[in-house]
């Protein structure tokens, strides 16, 4: 399974091609394409490349699907013996993205050498001189 781990919004995400996920809000319009270049790890087949801290030349291309609000949380403040209470809510906004492709190291194909058999030789063409 080919995958990459990249960093955005102070968090790290493990993704594969075609995967959809929610990341911290990005100020882009739907249908825009974004490139994440802070790639920490890339794996293609048996080849794994780990960055220090980032993999040079590796990037994750994704398309913006849209923005979404998360679950509402409630934050309560209370002070004893003073009749002070305050309840506020918060909804974090996320951007939904779809990973288009992971670029970086590619699995190398084994080199195929052309083997010539000794029995087969190319015939030389000889031009005859006109008399």
Secondary structure, 3 states (H helix, E strand, C coil): CCEEEEEECCEEEEECCCCEEEEECCCCCCCCEEEECCEEEEEECCEEEECCCCCCCCEEEEEEEEEEEEEEEEEEEEECCCCEEEEEEEEEEEEEEEEEEEECCCCCCCCCCCCCCCCCCCCCCCCCCCC
